[in-house]
Amino acid sequence: MNTYKHKPKNTIQKHIDILKATVLATYKEWAAYRSHMAVSIFVGPVFFLVQVFIWNAVYSINDSVSGLTLNQMLTYYGVVTVINYLTFDSADWNLQMLIRTGKFITFMLRPVSHCYYAFCQKIGHRLLALWVEFIPVYLLFLLVFKINLVPANLIWALISATLGFILMFLMNYCIGITGFWLTKTEGLRRAFIILRDLCAGVLVPLTLFPGFIQKILFFLPFQFITYVPTRVFIGSYELAGISLPIPYVVGMQAVAVIIMFLIYKLLWSLGIKRFTGVGA
């Protein structure tokens, strides 16, 4: 008699299997609608062209702005644009929609946390975006606009971009969690997006803000989403008159990710108690 019993997979292997399955499923799902995603290819270049027109006008009367030359300024916006293609996230909208419609109840019955599942979905979505959005725009900036998109240090740039990727997800997911308290989070989401992009250095480099505002921004986590990965890509970091070595600022970025993860755990433990499955 065969007494062999199948041993359950360890937790790490289980999560790896979930990661692979979810990433592949999400990739295939969005690949069927890749033309919809490809439309965003025009968004980045158009945003960049607007910056070209604005800053060409500004630099026609000034040789430098906050110590940045025209070429450095355009390089900054070029790097910001391609990084945003990598870190784009909609976890906030997805989660609040599941909560509002009551469909989130199905995830309470699954043997994996929704946060991990959503993160795996983001990886699959951004892997597709890598060749649909990122690479075409990267080549456009590099070959047509002649923007230097070669990182000063590839390893540090990849680490910083990855941390920015994770931090963007955690922040957006925390906004989605507010759906446990709010009927709709659309207003909060839009206000947060504006605040996030402004404080993350997407709209303007943070060094253009007045000194006292820069000091506030230095202690906020938003800079670690876009501004820090961009400065790490360029090879130097400065904010509020503080210049830091790249390894040090990437370490700060890692700490910000850990803190945001703890905030997510706190909000989740409080919010999940309020879920009633209304609408399911």
Buried (B, 14 or more C-beta within 10 A) or exposed (E): EEEEEEEEEEEEEEBEEBBEEBBEEBBEEBEEEEEEBEEBBEBBBEBBEEBBEEBEEEBEEEEEBEEBEBEBBBBBBBBBBBBBBBBBBBBBBBBBBBBBEBEBBEBEEEEEEBBEBBBBBBBBBBBBBEEBBBEBBBEBBBEEBEBBBEBBBEEBBBBBBBBBBBBBBBBBBBBBBBBBEEEEBEEBBEEBBEEBBBBBBBBBBBBBBEEEEBBEBBEEBBBBBBBBBBBBBBEEBBBBEEEBEBEEBBEBBBEBBEEBBEBBEEBBEEBEEEBEEEEE
